[in-house]
Amino acid sequence: MPRLLGIDIPNEKRIEASLPYVYGIGRPTASRILREANIDPNIRAGELTDDQLATIIQTIQANDLLIEGDLRRDIQSNLKRLQQIQAHRGVRHRKGLPVRGQRTKTNARTRKGKRRTVGGQK
């Protein structure tokens, strides 16, 4: 398995499909990286030479792409900032409710979790 910036990518897949295994790189970004690095997107990841891997890494770093730990840290700091200033989105994150305006009377089970029945109280 070739290692790309500390992440193992699958050998048997095309490099265009292997690059999205890196957090922060999707299919369109992978295509753009390979186009800029002049690498055939149909070549298998296991067949890449060390020079080609180095070219891919240089292209990622030249485009200032946030990937893996840096991207996760950036997202977490954004959420922490929203919660600290008590923005509406931050409060919704803290309460575990949908953030982007979805209804909560029904549905929203992914965000709210399993139903908890509240018994009748006298």
Phi, psi and omega in degrees: 000125176288142178259131181234108181056039176086006181241132175281129176248148185295139180292313195281348182270160174297149183297329178295329178270342181276327182300323179295355173292342175278126181297124180106354176242121178255188182297312181296321180293321178298317179298318180295318180298314181293324178295318180289329181273358181056050178241137180294123181291346182271353180288145179286148184297326180290341182269359181290142176275168179297325179296319180294320176298317179297322179295319178297315180298317179297322180294318179297315181290327180292329180275002180053045178279131173278126180223159176048238189300318181297317180293316179299317179296320179296316179297316179297320180293325177296316179295319180297321178296315179299321180289322182293321181274003177057042173289159181304315179297322179294320179295318179296321176298315183296322181278350181075031179254164178301140188264332192256037170084012179287159179286152180235355179296315171236168180063207182061023183290331179298319184276320186276338180094188183295147181296139175238112182285133177259120182288160177292138182243141179256000000 
